[in-house]
């Protein structure tokens, strides 16, 4: 992935002019019933072109592109703090979840309101990454088929210094009960070393655990801390947890404590993002009580997350206020 920042250079992406035509408000958009075709949406003073609103993205659930855009508009106040000012790794499903997906890191064209940052990847190629900023920028990327949101672990203000650690508890074939137990062991270890951890469902198959950080350490140092943390977690319960990357070398019941996504340029699915999975599951922020009681991935979908969040509040409301400093040797 990218290793050198040249964020001060002028991006070379083509700036596209907005389409002409009638513009509707967000309120009018949310009130639509099964719209078809294209329209222009006025969002925070920006005209955002939305296309093929009736395209079915989840055939089994009969969820359309309009439903997805509607979700992101409404969940935006909760989601955007975790995306703002971060480069985006775009995973695009323009024809829906049952059609091929492709990665896009180099943003070739975009409206003026979509920010970008120029980075150089490991092969020395310069790429223009989209940067999440406002709701219009998010909706533009969603309209491209970006069902899932995958932000960097750092912002463009401090690209080389992540402001969270992400641990991915990946079960593969391990029982779900083991994932929940390893999550609680993770909390125990973090408590013992004086670090606050926040859990969420991955929306796919496992649990993600994030530790908010003050952006003071380089990626390499943070990744090494994550490696040591993962090793301690797996060492506490070796029968059900491992840091062994090779599937062939893992036991059937072992959860993979994956720390390797903390390298520069890597990412995990954002909190509150939809996933291109059956039932349109969402990566849902959790409390530790929910982990103790035993949540399931399928408890949280595009259809119920907004209601649940509005009713119970954001379990991660104190996430950024809880930024902490790693004690590195």
C-alpha positions as CSV (number, residue, x, y, z in Angstrom):
1,X,0.0,0.0,0.0
2,X,1.0,3.6,0.1
3,X,4.2,4.4,1.9
4,X,5.0,8.0,1.0
5,X,2.8,11.1,1.4
6,X,2.8,13.9,-1.1
7,X,-0.4,15.4,0.2
8,X,0.7,19.0,-0.7
9,X,0.9,18.1,-4.4
10,X,-2.1,19.1,-6.6
11,X,-4.3,16.1,-7.4
12,X,-4.6,15.2,-11.0
13,X,-8.1,13.9,-11.0
14,X,-10.6,15.2,-13.5
15,X,-13.2,17.4,-12.0
16,X,-16.7,16.7,-13.4
17,X,-19.5,19.2,-13.8
18,X,-22.8,18.5,-12.1
19,X,-25.7,17.3,-14.1
20,X,-28.5,19.8,-15.0
21,X,-32.1,19.4,-13.9
22,X,-34.5,19.7,-11.1
23,X,-33.1,19.5,-7.6
24,X,-34.9,18.0,-4.6
25,X,-34.3,18.4,-0.9
26,X,-33.1,15.7,1.5
27,X,-36.6,15.8,3.1
28,X,-38.3,15.2,-0.2
29,X,-35.8,12.5,-1.1
30,X,-36.5,10.6,2.2
31,X,-40.2,10.8,1.6
32,X,-40.0,9.1,-1.8
33,X,-41.6,5.7,-2.3
34,X,-39.7,3.4,-4.6
35,X,-38.2,6.0,-6.9
36,X,-36.8,5.1,-10.3
37,X,-34.0,6.5,-12.5
38,X,-31.8,9.4,-11.6
39,X,-32.2,12.7,-9.7
40,X,-30.2,15.5,-8.2
41,X,-30.2,15.9,-4.5
42,X,-29.4,19.1,-2.6
43,X,-27.2,18.2,0.4
44,X,-25.6,20.9,2.5
45,X,-25.6,23.3,-0.4
46,X,-24.1,20.7,-2.9
47,X,-26.0,19.2,-5.8
48,X,-25.3,15.4,-5.7
49,X,-26.2,13.4,-8.8
50,X,-27.8,10.0,-7.8
51,X,-28.4,7.4,-10.5
52,X,-30.3,4.1,-11.0
53,X,-32.2,4.5,-7.7
54,X,-34.3,1.4,-8.5
55,X,-31.3,-0.9,-9.0
56,X,-31.6,-3.9,-6.7
57,X,-28.5,-4.3,-4.6
58,X,-29.6,-7.1,-2.3
59,X,-31.9,-9.3,-4.5
60,X,-33.0,-11.7,-1.7
61,X,-33.9,-8.8,0.6
62,X,-35.3,-6.7,-2.2
63,X,-33.1,-3.8,-1.0
64,X,-32.4,-1.1,-3.7
65,X,-29.7,1.5,-4.2
66,X,-32.3,4.1,-3.0
67,X,-32.7,2.2,0.3
68,X,-28.9,2.2,0.7
69,X,-28.6,5.9,0.0
70,X,-31.5,6.6,2.3
71,X,-29.7,4.6,5.1
72,X,-26.4,6.6,4.7
73,X,-28.2,9.9,4.7
74,X,-30.0,9.1,8.0
75,X,-27.0,7.3,9.7
76,X,-24.7,10.1,8.5
77,X,-24.5,12.0,11.8
78,X,-23.4,8.9,13.6
79,X,-21.1,7.6,10.9
80,X,-19.3,10.6,9.5
81,X,-17.1,11.3,12.6
82,X,-15.4,7.9,11.9
83,X,-14.8,8.8,8.2
84,X,-14.1,12.5,8.2
85,X,-10.7,13.5,6.6
86,X,-9.7,9.9,6.0
87,X,-8.6,8.5,2.7
88,X,-11.0,5.9,1.4
89,X,-10.3,2.5,0.0
90,X,-13.2,2.0,-2.4
91,X,-14.8,-1.4,-2.8
92,X,-17.4,-1.0,-5.5
93,X,-20.4,-3.2,-6.2
94,X,-22.1,-1.1,-8.9
95,X,-24.4,-4.0,-9.9
96,X,-25.2,-5.2,-6.4
97,X,-23.9,-7.7,-3.9
98,X,-24.3,-10.7,-6.2
99,X,-22.3,-9.1,-9.1
100,X,-18.5,-8.7,-9.2
101,X,-16.8,-6.3,-6.8
102,X,-13.7,-4.3,-7.7
103,X,-11.2,-2.2,-5.7
104,X,-10.5,1.4,-6.6
105,X,-7.9,3.5,-4.9
106,X,-7.0,5.8,-7.7
107,X,-9.8,8.4,-8.1
108,X,-9.9,9.3,-11.8
109,X,-12.7,11.8,-11.7
110,X,-15.1,13.4,-9.2
111,X,-17.1,16.5,-8.5
112,X,-15.3,19.5,-6.9
113,X,-16.8,18.8,-3.5
114,X,-15.1,15.4,-3.2
115,X,-11.6,16.0,-1.8
116,X,-8.6,13.8,-2.7
117,X,-5.1,13.2,-1.5
118,X,-2.1,12.1,-3.6
119,X,-0.1,9.3,-2.3
120,X,2.7,7.1,-3.7
121,X,2.2,3.3,-3.4
122,X,4.9,0.7,-2.9
123,X,5.4,0.3,-6.6
124,X,6.2,4.0,-6.8
125,X,2.9,4.8,-8.6
126,X,1.1,8.0,-7.6
127,X,-2.6,7.5,-6.7
128,X,-5.3,10.0,-5.9
129,X,-7.3,8.7,-3.0
130,X,-10.8,9.9,-2.3
131,X,-11.1,11.6,1.1
132,X,-14.3,11.4,3.1
133,X,-15.3,14.9,4.3
134,X,-19.0,15.7,4.3
135,X,-22.3,13.9,3.6
136,X,-22.2,14.9,-0.1
137,X,-18.8,13.3,-0.5
138,X,-20.1,10.1,1.2
139,X,-23.2,10.0,-1.0
140,X,-21.2,10.5,-4.2
141,X,-19.0,7.4,-3.3
142,X,-22.0,5.4,-2.3
143,X,-23.7,6.3,-5.6
144,X,-20.6,4.7,-7.3
145,X,-21.5,1.4,-5.7
146,X,-19.4,1.7,-2.6
147,X,-21.7,-0.3,-0.4
148,X,-19.0,-0.7,2.4
149,X,-17.0,2.2,3.8
150,X,-13.3,1.4,4.4
151,X,-11.4,4.4,5.8
152,X,-7.8,4.6,6.7
153,X,-6.7,4.4,10.4
154,X,-5.3,8.0,10.1
155,X,-6.6,11.3,8.8
156,X,-5.0,13.5,6.1
157,X,-3.9,15.9,8.8
158,X,-1.5,13.2,10.2
159,X,-1.4,10.5,7.6
160,X,1.6,8.7,9.1
161,X,0.1,8.6,12.6
162,X,-3.0,6.4,13.2
163,X,-5.6,7.5,15.8
164,X,-6.9,4.0,16.6
165,X,-5.8,0.4,16.8
166,X,-8.1,-2.2,15.2
167,X,-8.1,-5.8,16.3
168,X,-10.1,-8.2,14.1
169,X,-11.4,-11.3,15.8
170,X,-11.9,-13.6,12.8
171,X,-13.6,-16.9,13.5
172,X,-13.4,-18.7,10.1
173,X,-14.9,-22.0,11.4
174,X,-14.6,-21.3,15.1
175,X,-17.8,-21.2,17.1
176,X,-19.4,-17.8,17.7
177,X,-19.2,-18.3,21.4
178,X,-15.5,-18.4,21.1
179,X,-15.4,-15.1,19.4
180,X,-17.4,-13.5,22.2
181,X,-15.1,-15.1,24.8
182,X,-12.0,-13.8,23.1
183,X,-13.5,-10.4,22.9
184,X,-14.0,-10.4,26.6
185,X,-10.4,-11.5,27.1
186,X,-9.3,-8.6,24.9
187,X,-11.2,-6.2,27.2
188,X,-9.6,-7.8,30.2
189,X,-6.1,-7.4,28.8
190,X,-6.8,-3.8,27.8
191,X,-8.2,-3.0,31.3
192,X,-5.1,-4.4,32.9
193,X,-2.8,-2.1,30.9
194,X,-5.0,0.9,31.3
195,X,-6.4,1.2,27.8
196,X,-10.1,1.6,26.9
197,X,-11.4,-0.6,24.1
198,X,-14.6,-0.3,22.0
199,X,-16.2,-3.4,20.4
200,X,-18.3,-3.7,17.3
201,X,-19.6,-6.4,15.1
202,X,-17.7,-6.7,11.8
203,X,-21.0,-7.1,10.0
204,X,-19.4,-10.1,8.3
205,X,-18.3,-12.9,10.6
206,X,-16.4,-11.6,13.6
207,X,-15.9,-8.9,16.1
208,X,-13.7,-5.8,15.7
209,X,-12.2,-4.1,18.8
210,X,-10.9,-0.5,18.5
211,X,-8.6,1.4,20.8
212,X,-8.8,5.2,20.2
213,X,-5.4,6.8,20.2
214,X,-3.9,10.2,20.2
215,X,-2.1,10.5,16.8
216,X,1.4,10.7,18.2
217,X,3.0,7.4,17.0
218,X,4.0,6.2,13.6
219,X,2.3,3.3,12.0
220,X,5.2,0.9,12.6
221,X,5.2,1.5,16.3
222,X,1.4,1.2,16.6
223,X,1.4,-2.0,14.5
224,X,4.1,-3.5,16.8
225,X,2.0,-2.7,19.9
226,X,-1.0,-4.3,18.2
227,X,1.1,-7.4,17.6
228,X,2.1,-7.6,21.2
229,X,-1.4,-7.0,22.3
230,X,-2.8,-9.8,20.0
231,X,-0.1,-12.2,21.2
232,X,-1.0,-11.6,24.9
233,X,-4.7,-12.1,24.1
234,X,-4.1,-15.3,22.2
235,X,-1.7,-16.5,24.9
236,X,-4.4,-16.2,27.6
237,X,-6.7,-18.7,25.8
238,X,-4.6,-20.7,23.4
239,X,-7.3,-23.4,22.9
240,X,-9.7,-20.9,21.3
241,X,-7.4,-18.0,20.1
242,X,-4.3,-17.7,17.9
243,X,-2.2,-15.3,16.0
244,X,-1.3,-17.9,13.5
245,X,-2.2,-16.5,10.1
246,X,-2.2,-19.8,8.2
247,X,-5.6,-21.5,8.1
248,X,-3.9,-24.8,7.7
249,X,-2.0,-24.3,11.0
250,X,-5.0,-23.2,13.1
251,X,-7.2,-25.5,15.2
252,X,-10.9,-25.7,14.3
253,X,-12.0,-23.9,17.4
254,X,-9.4,-21.1,17.3
255,X,-10.3,-17.5,16.6
256,X,-7.7,-15.6,14.6
257,X,-6.6,-12.5,16.6
258,X,-5.7,-10.4,13.5
259,X,-3.5,-7.4,14.3
260,X,-2.0,-7.1,10.8
261,X,-4.6,-4.6,9.5
262,X,-2.8,-1.8,11.5
263,X,-0.2,-1.2,8.7
264,X,-0.2,2.0,6.8
265,X,-2.7,2.0,4.0
266,X,-4.8,-0.9,5.5
267,X,-8.3,-0.6,6.7
268,X,-11.3,-2.4,8.2
269,X,-15.0,-1.8,7.5
270,X,-16.1,1.3,9.4
271,X,-18.5,1.3,12.3
272,X,-22.1,1.8,11.0
273,X,-21.2,0.7,7.5
274,X,-23.4,-1.7,5.6
275,X,-21.7,-4.9,4.4
276,X,-22.2,-6.6,1.1
277,X,-23.5,-9.7,2.9
278,X,-26.8,-11.5,3.1
279,X,-29.5,-9.6,5.0
280,X,-27.6,-6.3,4.5
281,X,-25.8,-6.6,7.8
282,X,-24.2,-3.5,9.4
283,X,-21.0,-3.2,11.4
284,X,-22.6,-2.2,14.7
285,X,-21.0,-0.5,17.6
286,X,-21.6,-2.4,20.8
287,X,-21.3,-2.1,24.6
288,X,-19.4,-4.7,26.5
289,X,-22.7,-5.7,28.2
290,X,-24.0,-6.7,24.8
291,X,-20.9,-8.8,24.2
292,X,-21.5,-10.5,27.6
293,X,-25.1,-11.2,26.8
294,X,-24.3,-12.6,23.4
295,X,-25.1,-10.6,20.3
296,X,-25.1,-12.0,16.8
297,X,-24.0,-10.5,13.5
298,X,-27.5,-10.7,12.1
299,X,-29.0,-8.7,14.9
300,X,-28.0,-5.5,13.0
301,X,-29.1,-4.7,9.5
302,X,-29.7,-1.8,7.2
303,X,-33.4,-2.1,8.1
304,X,-33.1,-1.7,11.9
305,X,-29.8,0.0,12.9
306,X,-31.1,3.5,12.6
307,X,-34.1,2.8,14.9
308,X,-31.9,1.0,17.4
309,X,-29.3,3.8,17.4
310,X,-31.9,6.5,17.8
311,X,-33.5,4.6,20.7
312,X,-30.4,3.5,22.6
313,X,-27.9,6.1,21.5
314,X,-24.4,5.6,20.1
315,X,-22.4,3.1,22.2
316,X,-19.3,4.7,20.9
317,X,-20.3,8.3,21.7
318,X,-17.2,8.8,23.9
319,X,-14.8,7.2,21.4
320,X,-12.9,10.3,20.3
321,X,-13.0,11.8,23.8
322,X,-11.3,8.6,25.0
323,X,-8.1,9.0,22.8
324,X,-5.2,7.6,24.8
325,X,-1.4,7.5,24.6
326,X,0.4,4.2,24.1
327,X,3.2,3.5,26.5
328,X,5.8,2.2,24.0
329,X,9.2,0.9,25.2
